[in-house]
Amino acid sequence: MSSTTESGTTNINDAVVSKVAGIAAREVRGVHALGGGAGRAIGALRDRVGQTNLAQGISVEVGETQVAVDVTLTAEYPVALQDLADNVRNAVADAVENIVGMEVAEINVTIADVFVPSDDDDDESDSRVK
């Protein structure tokens, strides 16, 4: 995205829009993680070395004035999935519109997995519902 005023030009990279959307989605109650299975595995490795990818699970298409966002996530059990998707849409739309200053054309949410917490299991990969 690029905008020009008499004071100069502002360029906002697509990666910035992805990060803003990712941060907003992560803050929604009921979102366990962002990304699909392989992306989460790579993300877990990155987290361990201190290089968290805040745009993981987020894909954006940025136009001149509008943006479309795709969010892939793992939900926490037993959150209501339709409500979760609506809450993610609202949070991402608010963040992109208020922080980036772009209109959101659409937000597609894919719930790729459900995480079921277990008291006696520290490995989250064994406690997911498939």
PyRosetta script that sets phi, psi and omega in degrees:
from pyrosetta import init, pose_from_sequence

init()
pose = pose_from_sequence("MSSTTESGTTNINDAVVSKVAGIAAREVRGVHALGGGAGRAIGALRDRVGQTNLAQGISVEVGETQVAVDVTLTAEYPVALQDLADNVRNAVADAVENIVGMEVAEINVTIADVFVPSDDDDDESDSRVK")
pose.set_psi(1, 139.0)
pose.set_omega(1, -179.9)
pose.set_phi(2, -138.9)
pose.set_psi(2, 136.5)
pose.set_omega(2, 174.8)
pose.set_phi(3, -135.6)
pose.set_psi(3, 145.7)
pose.set_omega(3, -177.7)
pose.set_phi(4, -123.5)
pose.set_psi(4, 133.7)
pose.set_omega(4, 173.8)
pose.set_phi(5, -124.1)
pose.set_psi(5, 178.3)
pose.set_omega(5, 178.3)
pose.set_phi(6, -68.2)
pose.set_psi(6, -17.1)
pose.set_omega(6, 179.0)
pose.set_phi(7, -86.2)
pose.set_psi(7, -17.1)
pose.set_omega(7, -179.2)
pose.set_phi(8, 149.1)
pose.set_psi(8, -172.3)
pose.set_omega(8, -176.9)
pose.set_phi(9, -109.8)
pose.set_psi(9, 140.9)
pose.set_omega(9, 174.6)
pose.set_phi(10, -116.4)
pose.set_psi(10, 125.9)
pose.set_omega(10, 175.9)
pose.set_phi(11, -115.0)
pose.set_psi(11, 129.7)
pose.set_omega(11, 176.7)
pose.set_phi(12, -119.3)
pose.set_psi(12, 116.5)
pose.set_omega(12, -178.6)
pose.set_phi(13, -69.1)
pose.set_psi(13, 152.0)
pose.set_omega(13, 177.1)
pose.set_phi(14, -57.1)
pose.set_psi(14, -35.5)
pose.set_omega(14, -179.5)
pose.set_phi(15, -62.0)
pose.set_psi(15, -32.8)
pose.set_omega(15, 178.1)
pose.set_phi(16, -68.0)
pose.set_psi(16, -42.9)
pose.set_omega(16, 178.1)
pose.set_phi(17, -61.7)
pose.set_psi(17, -41.6)
pose.set_omega(17, 177.9)
pose.set_phi(18, -61.4)
pose.set_psi(18, -43.2)
pose.set_omega(18, 179.8)
pose.set_phi(19, -64.9)
pose.set_psi(19, -43.3)
pose.set_omega(19, 179.4)
pose.set_phi(20, -60.3)
pose.set_psi(20, -45.7)
pose.set_omega(20, 179.3)
pose.set_phi(21, -64.2)
pose.set_psi(21, -40.8)
pose.set_omega(21, 179.9)
pose.set_phi(22, -64.4)
pose.set_psi(22, -42.5)
pose.set_omega(22, 178.7)
pose.set_phi(23, -63.9)
pose.set_psi(23, -44.1)
pose.set_omega(23, -179.7)
pose.set_phi(24, -62.9)
pose.set_psi(24, -43.1)
pose.set_omega(24, -179.2)
pose.set_phi(25, -65.2)
pose.set_psi(25, -40.4)
pose.set_omega(25, -179.7)
pose.set_phi(26, -62.4)
pose.set_psi(26, -28.6)
pose.set_omega(26, -176.2)
pose.set_phi(27, -79.0)
pose.set_psi(27, -8.0)
pose.set_omega(27, -178.3)
pose.set_phi(28, -77.5)
pose.set_psi(28, 130.4)
pose.set_omega(28, 178.3)
pose.set_phi(29, -62.4)
pose.set_psi(29, 129.2)
pose.set_omega(29, -179.9)
pose.set_phi(30, 105.1)
pose.set_psi(30, -10.8)
pose.set_omega(30, 174.9)
pose.set_phi(31, -87.1)
pose.set_psi(31, 116.7)
pose.set_omega(31, 179.2)
pose.set_phi(32, -84.2)
pose.set_psi(32, -44.7)
pose.set_omega(32, -179.0)
pose.set_phi(33, -158.7)
pose.set_psi(33, 162.1)
pose.set_omega(33, 175.5)
pose.set_phi(34, -107.8)
pose.set_psi(34, 146.4)
pose.set_omega(34, 177.7)
pose.set_phi(35, 103.8)
pose.set_psi(35, 164.1)
pose.set_omega(35, 175.8)
pose.set_phi(36, -82.5)
pose.set_psi(36, -173.7)
pose.set_omega(36, -175.5)
pose.set_phi(37, -56.3)
pose.set_psi(37, -52.5)
pose.set_omega(37, -178.4)
pose.set_phi(38, -67.0)
pose.set_psi(38, -40.9)
pose.set_omega(38, 179.1)
pose.set_phi(39, -63.0)
pose.set_psi(39, -38.6)
pose.set_omega(39, 178.6)
pose.set_phi(40, -68.2)
pose.set_psi(40, -36.2)
pose.set_omega(40, 179.0)
pose.set_phi(41, -64.3)
pose.set_psi(41, -44.8)
pose.set_omega(41, 177.8)
pose.set_phi(42, -66.5)
pose.set_psi(42, -39.6)
pose.set_omega(42, 178.0)
pose.set_phi(43, -61.3)
pose.set_psi(43, -38.6)
pose.set_omega(43, 178.4)
pose.set_phi(44, -63.2)
pose.set_psi(44, -39.9)
pose.set_omega(44, 176.5)
pose.set_phi(45, -64.4)
pose.set_psi(45, -43.7)
pose.set_omega(45, 179.2)
pose.set_phi(46, -63.0)
pose.set_psi(46, -39.7)
pose.set_omega(46, 178.9)
pose.set_phi(47, -60.7)
pose.set_psi(47, -39.1)
pose.set_omega(47, -177.8)
pose.set_phi(48, -66.7)
pose.set_psi(48, -28.0)
pose.set_omega(48, 178.5)
pose.set_phi(49, -99.7)
pose.set_psi(49, 10.2)
pose.set_omega(49, 174.2)
pose.set_phi(50, 79.4)
pose.set_psi(50, 25.1)
pose.set_omega(50, -179.9)
pose.set_phi(51, -124.6)
pose.set_psi(51, 60.9)
pose.set_omega(51, -178.5)
pose.set_phi(52, -61.9)
pose.set_psi(52, 131.9)
pose.set_omega(52, 177.1)
pose.set_phi(53, -93.0)
pose.set_psi(53, 102.7)
pose.set_omega(53, -175.9)
pose.set_phi(54, -71.5)
pose.set_psi(54, -13.4)
pose.set_omega(54, 179.5)
pose.set_phi(55, -99.4)
pose.set_psi(55, 5.7)
pose.set_omega(55, 179.1)
pose.set_phi(56, -58.1)
pose.set_psi(56, 133.6)
pose.set_omega(56, 178.7)
pose.set_phi(57, 81.6)
pose.set_psi(57, 3.8)
pose.set_omega(57, -178.0)
pose.set_phi(58, -117.7)
pose.set_psi(58, 133.9)
pose.set_omega(58, 173.9)
pose.set_phi(59, -130.2)
pose.set_psi(59, 133.5)
pose.set_omega(59, -179.5)
pose.set_phi(60, -126.6)
pose.set_psi(60, 148.0)
pose.set_omega(60, 168.3)
pose.set_phi(61, -119.4)
pose.set_psi(61, 115.5)
pose.set_omega(61, -175.1)
pose.set_phi(62, -106.7)
pose.set_psi(62, 124.9)
pose.set_omega(62, 175.0)
pose.set_phi(63, -102.3)
pose.set_psi(63, -160.2)
pose.set_omega(63, -179.7)
pose.set_phi(64, -67.2)
pose.set_psi(64, -45.0)
pose.set_omega(64, -176.7)
pose.set_phi(65, -129.3)
pose.set_psi(65, -8.5)
pose.set_omega(65, -176.7)
pose.set_phi(66, -125.1)
pose.set_psi(66, 159.2)
pose.set_omega(66, 177.5)
pose.set_phi(67, -136.3)
pose.set_psi(67, 143.1)
pose.set_omega(67, 172.1)
pose.set_phi(68, -113.8)
pose.set_psi(68, 136.5)
pose.set_omega(68, -175.0)
pose.set_phi(69, -125.2)
pose.set_psi(69, 135.1)
pose.set_omega(69, 170.9)
pose.set_phi(70, -113.1)
pose.set_psi(70, 128.9)
pose.set_omega(70, -179.2)
pose.set_phi(71, -121.0)
pose.set_psi(71, 127.2)
pose.set_omega(71, 174.0)
pose.set_phi(72, -115.0)
pose.set_psi(72, 129.4)
pose.set_omega(72, -173.9)
pose.set_phi(73, -145.6)
pose.set_psi(73, 165.9)
pose.set_omega(73, 170.1)
pose.set_phi(74, -110.3)
pose.set_psi(74, 127.9)
pose.set_omega(74, -179.1)
pose.set_phi(75, -93.1)
pose.set_psi(75, 152.9)
pose.set_omega(75, 173.4)
pose.set_phi(76, -86.9)
pose.set_psi(76, 137.2)
pose.set_omega(76, 176.3)
pose.set_phi(77, -80.0)
pose.set_psi(77, 135.5)
pose.set_omega(77, 10.2)
pose.set_phi(78, -110.3)
pose.set_psi(78, 40.0)
pose.set_omega(78, -177.8)
pose.set_phi(79, -61.3)
pose.set_psi(79, 145.0)
pose.set_omega(79, 177.5)
pose.set_phi(80, -71.3)
pose.set_psi(80, 117.4)
pose.set_omega(80, -169.9)
pose.set_phi(81, -66.2)
pose.set_psi(81, -40.0)
pose.set_omega(81, 178.4)
pose.set_phi(82, -65.3)
pose.set_psi(82, -40.6)
pose.set_omega(82, 177.2)
pose.set_phi(83, -64.7)
pose.set_psi(83, -40.6)
pose.set_omega(83, 178.2)
pose.set_phi(84, -60.2)
pose.set_psi(84, -47.7)
pose.set_omega(84, 179.9)
pose.set_phi(85, -59.9)
pose.set_psi(85, -43.5)
pose.set_omega(85, 178.4)
pose.set_phi(86, -63.1)
pose.set_psi(86, -41.7)
pose.set_omega(86, 179.2)
pose.set_phi(87, -65.5)
pose.set_psi(87, -38.8)
pose.set_omega(87, 176.9)
pose.set_phi(88, -64.7)
pose.set_psi(88, -45.6)
pose.set_omega(88, 178.1)
pose.set_phi(89, -56.6)
pose.set_psi(89, -46.8)
pose.set_omega(89, -179.0)
pose.set_phi(90, -63.1)
pose.set_psi(90, -44.0)
pose.set_omega(90, -178.4)
pose.set_phi(91, -65.7)
pose.set_psi(91, -43.7)
pose.set_omega(91, -179.4)
pose.set_phi(92, -67.1)
pose.set_psi(92, -44.3)
pose.set_omega(92, 179.7)
pose.set_phi(93, -60.1)
pose.set_psi(93, -46.5)
pose.set_omega(93, 179.7)
pose.set_phi(94, -60.0)
pose.set_psi(94, -45.0)
pose.set_omega(94, -178.0)
pose.set_phi(95, -65.4)
pose.set_psi(95, -46.9)
pose.set_omega(95, -177.9)
pose.set_phi(96, -65.9)
pose.set_psi(96, -42.6)
pose.set_omega(96, -179.3)
pose.set_phi(97, -68.7)
pose.set_psi(97, -41.4)
pose.set_omega(97, -175.8)
pose.set_phi(98, -83.1)
pose.set_psi(98, -37.5)
pose.set_omega(98, -176.1)
pose.set_phi(99, -89.0)
pose.set_psi(99, -46.2)
pose.set_omega(99, -176.8)
pose.set_phi(100, -86.2)
pose.set_psi(100, -32.7)
pose.set_omega(100, 179.4)
pose.set_phi(101, 86.4)
pose.set_psi(101, 25.3)
pose.set_omega(101, 179.4)
pose.set_phi(102, -115.8)
pose.set_psi(102, 150.1)
pose.set_omega(102, 174.7)
pose.set_phi(103, -76.9)
pose.set_psi(103, 140.2)
pose.set_omega(103, 179.1)
pose.set_phi(104, -97.1)
pose.set_psi(104, 118.8)
pose.set_omega(104, -179.6)
pose.set_phi(105, -78.3)
pose.set_psi(105, -43.4)
pose.set_omega(105, 178.7)
pose.set_phi(106, -161.1)
pose.set_psi(106, 154.7)
pose.set_omega(106, 174.7)
pose.set_phi(107, -134.2)
pose.set_psi(107, 114.0)
pose.set_omega(107, 178.5)
pose.set_phi(108, -99.5)
pose.set_psi(108, 128.0)
pose.set_omega(108, -178.9)
pose.set_phi(109, -113.6)
pose.set_psi(109, 125.9)
pose.set_omega(109, 174.2)
pose.set_phi(110, -113.0)
pose.set_psi(110, 120.6)
pose.set_omega(110, 175.4)
pose.set_phi(111, -95.3)
pose.set_psi(111, 105.7)
pose.set_omega(111, -171.7)
pose.set_phi(112, -88.6)
pose.set_psi(112, -18.3)
pose.set_omega(112, -175.7)
pose.set_phi(113, -163.6)
pose.set_psi(113, 166.1)
pose.set_omega(113, 175.0)
pose.set_phi(114, -126.9)
pose.set_psi(114, 128.5)
pose.set_omega(114, 178.6)
pose.set_phi(115, -95.2)
pose.set_psi(115, 127.5)
pose.set_omega(115, 177.7)
pose.set_phi(116, -111.7)
pose.set_psi(116, 109.6)
pose.set_omega(116, -180.0)
pose.set_phi(117, -65.7)
pose.set_psi(117, 147.1)
pose.set_omega(117, -179.9)
pose.set_phi(118, -134.5)
pose.set_psi(118, 132.7)
pose.set_omega(118, -178.5)
pose.set_phi(119, -65.7)
pose.set_psi(119, -34.2)
pose.set_omega(119, -174.2)
pose.set_phi(120, -104.7)
pose.set_psi(120, 13.8)
pose.set_omega(120, -176.6)
pose.set_phi(121, -131.0)
pose.set_psi(121, 113.3)
pose.set_omega(121, 179.8)
pose.set_phi(122, -86.6)
pose.set_psi(122, -15.4)
pose.set_omega(122, -177.6)
pose.set_phi(123, -92.7)
pose.set_psi(123, 106.0)
pose.set_omega(123, -174.8)
pose.set_phi(124, -66.1)
pose.set_psi(124, -20.7)
pose.set_omega(124, -178.9)
pose.set_phi(125, -68.6)
pose.set_psi(125, -23.7)
pose.set_omega(125, 178.8)
pose.set_phi(126, -88.3)
pose.set_psi(126, -9.7)
pose.set_omega(126, -175.0)
pose.set_phi(127, -110.6)
pose.set_psi(127, 15.2)
pose.set_omega(127, 177.6)
pose.set_phi(128, -88.2)
pose.set_psi(128, 146.1)
pose.set_omega(128, 174.7)
pose.set_phi(129, -87.4)
pose.set_psi(129, 133.0)
pose.set_omega(129, -179.5)
pose.set_phi(130, -116.0)
pose.dump_pdb("model.pdb")
